[in-house]
Amino acid sequence: MLPTLIEPQTERGAPAPMDAVPREYLWTVDAFCRVAEAGVFGEPSLAELVRGKIIQHPGQTPLHAGLTGHIAQRLRDALKPCFMVREHKPVNISQDTEPNVDVSVIAGHRSDFRERHPGPAEAALLVEVADSSVAYDTGDKALLYAQSDIADYWVVLAQEGALLLHRDPTADGYVSVTRLEGNGGSVSPLAASDVSLSVHDLLSLAER
């Protein structure tokens, strides 16, 4: 079966006439997942659905892959058994948006997600490693997460050895954006304020 698309409609609900202004076809999460499972996009973690549009990402650099695994392990060690830490896995934002997140800290147990992906209410912390994608991760993706009420969003600046903390989400973006350098200091996830992580250790693989 061909994937289901959200088709433009006229006011009466009929398909748009041939001479109408061209419009985009927007994907649903269900349709996107069926196509992705068929292997159309290659490695599943390199494609994501954002506001009905398919975003294809380039392959990961060794630096990106190394940082992602390292940060995920540090968070896993610090937060278990209270939270589940996932790498390169989807978070379901809405019917037409399901981004793949480099590292996600999820409130819940694996058995809770046997038939669905976690949603914003269960996302205690989202982390994106920005190697060549700084503008996207601090721009469009930050706005998406803020509008989805993700309270704690971190962006790792892989080439600069720094960490950006995005907090206090609003419909217009994050009110608070704090930059932490990788040469010292500590950081605590909002959902686990008693846990202190060394910024230097988290970013030990980053360029400085």
C-alpha positions in Angstrom: 0.0 0.0 0.0 1.3 3.5 -0.9 2.0 5.8 2.1 -0.9 8.0 3.2 -0.3 11.7 2.6 -2.1 14.7 3.9 -3.6 16.0 0.6 -4.6 19.7 0.1 -8.4 20.2 0.2 -10.7 22.9 -1.1 -13.3 24.5 1.1 -15.8 21.8 0.1 -13.5 19.0 0.9 -12.8 18.0 -2.7 -9.2 17.6 -4.0 -7.6 20.8 -5.2 -8.3 21.6 -8.9 -5.5 21.2 -11.4 -5.0 24.9 -11.8 -4.8 25.6 -8.0 -1.6 27.1 -6.5 0.9 24.2 -5.9 1.1 23.0 -2.4 3.3 20.7 -0.4 2.2 17.2 0.5 2.8 16.6 4.3 3.5 13.3 5.8 2.0 11.7 8.9 4.1 9.8 11.4 2.4 6.5 10.5 3.1 7.0 6.8 6.7 8.0 7.4 7.3 5.0 9.6 6.0 2.6 7.0 8.3 4.0 4.4 11.3 4.1 6.8 10.7 0.5 7.8 10.9 -0.4 4.1 14.5 0.9 4.0 13.8 3.9 1.7 15.9 6.3 3.8 18.8 3.9 4.5 19.9 4.0 8.1 16.7 4.9 10.1 18.4 7.3 12.5 19.4 9.6 9.6 15.9 10.6 8.7 13.2 12.3 10.9 9.8 13.8 10.4 9.4 17.5 11.4 6.0 19.3 10.9 5.1 16.8 8.1 8.4 17.2 6.3 11.1 14.5 6.0 14.5 15.8 7.1 17.4 13.7 5.8 20.6 14.0 7.8 24.2 13.2 6.6 26.0 10.3 8.2 27.6 10.8 11.6 31.2 11.9 11.9 33.4 9.9 14.3 33.3 12.9 16.6 29.5 13.1 16.6 29.2 9.3 17.2 31.8 9.3 20.0 30.3 12.2 21.8 26.8 10.8 21.6 27.8 7.5 23.1 30.0 9.0 25.8 27.3 11.5 27.0 24.6 8.8 26.9 26.8 6.5 29.1 27.5 9.3 31.6 23.9 10.1 31.9 23.0 6.4 32.2 25.5 5.9 35.0 24.3 9.0 36.8 20.5 8.6 36.4 19.8 4.9 36.6 17.5 3.4 37.7 15.2 6.5 37.8 15.4 7.3 34.1 15.9 5.5 30.8 18.5 6.9 28.5 18.1 6.3 24.7 20.5 7.0 21.8 19.3 8.0 18.3 15.7 7.1 19.1 12.5 8.9 18.2 10.4 11.1 20.4 6.8 11.4 19.2 5.8 15.1 19.4 2.6 15.0 17.4 0.8 13.3 14.5 3.2 14.9 12.0 6.4 15.3 14.0 8.7 12.6 15.3 12.4 13.7 15.5 15.3 11.4 16.2 17.1 12.6 19.2 20.8 12.0 19.8 20.3 11.4 23.5 17.0 11.4 25.3 16.5 10.9 29.0 13.0 9.4 29.5 10.8 9.0 32.6 9.4 5.5 32.5 10.4 1.9 31.9 11.2 0.1 28.7 7.9 -1.9 29.0 6.0 1.4 28.7 7.2 1.9 25.2 6.7 -1.5 23.6 4.0 -0.2 21.3 4.8 3.5 21.1 7.6 6.0 21.4 8.0 8.4 24.3 6.2 11.8 24.1 7.1 15.3 25.4 5.6 14.6 28.8 8.1 11.8 29.3 11.1 13.6 27.9 13.0 14.7 31.0 16.0 15.9 29.0 16.8 16.0 25.3 20.4 16.3 24.0 21.6 17.0 20.5 25.2 16.8 19.5 25.9 19.6 17.0 29.0 18.9 14.8 27.9 20.3 11.4 24.3 21.0 12.5 24.7 23.9 14.9 22.3 26.3 13.1 19.6 23.6 12.9 19.9 22.3 16.4 20.0 25.8 18.0 17.4 27.3 15.6 14.5 25.2 14.1 15.0 22.3 16.4 15.3 24.4 19.6 12.0 26.2 18.6 10.3 22.9 18.0 11.3 21.6 21.4 10.3 24.8 23.1 6.9 24.8 21.5 6.5 21.1 22.5 7.2 22.1 26.1 10.5 20.3 26.5 11.7 21.8 29.8 15.4 20.8 29.4 17.3 20.8 26.1 21.1 20.6 25.8 23.1 21.3 22.6 26.7 20.0 22.6 28.9 22.3 20.4 31.3 19.6 19.3 33.7 21.8 17.4 33.8 24.4 20.3 33.9 22.2 23.3 30.9 23.9 24.9 27.4 23.1 26.1 24.3 25.2 25.6 21.5 24.7 28.1 18.0 25.7 26.8 15.4 26.1 29.5 12.1 27.9 30.2 10.3 27.0 27.0 7.6 29.3 25.5 5.8 29.4 22.1 8.5 31.8 20.9 11.5 29.7 22.0 13.5 29.2 25.1 13.7 32.2 27.5 17.0 30.9 29.1 20.0 29.8 27.0 23.2 29.4 29.0 26.6 28.5 27.6 28.9 26.3 29.7 32.6 25.9 28.6 34.1 22.5 28.7 37.1 23.5 30.8 35.3 23.3 34.2 32.1 23.6 36.1 29.2 21.2 36.6 25.6 20.8 35.3 22.5 19.1 36.7 19.5 18.0 34.7 16.3 19.8 35.8 14.6 16.5 36.5 17.5 15.3 38.7 18.8 18.4 40.5 20.6 16.3 43.0 22.8 14.8 40.2 25.9 16.9 39.4 27.8 16.1 36.1 31.2 17.5 35.2 31.0 19.5 32.1 34.7 18.8 31.4 34.0 15.1 31.6 30.8 15.3 29.4 32.7 17.1 26.7 36.1 15.3 27.0 35.9 14.1 23.4 35.0 17.5 22.0 37.3 19.8 20.1 38.9 22.5 22.2 
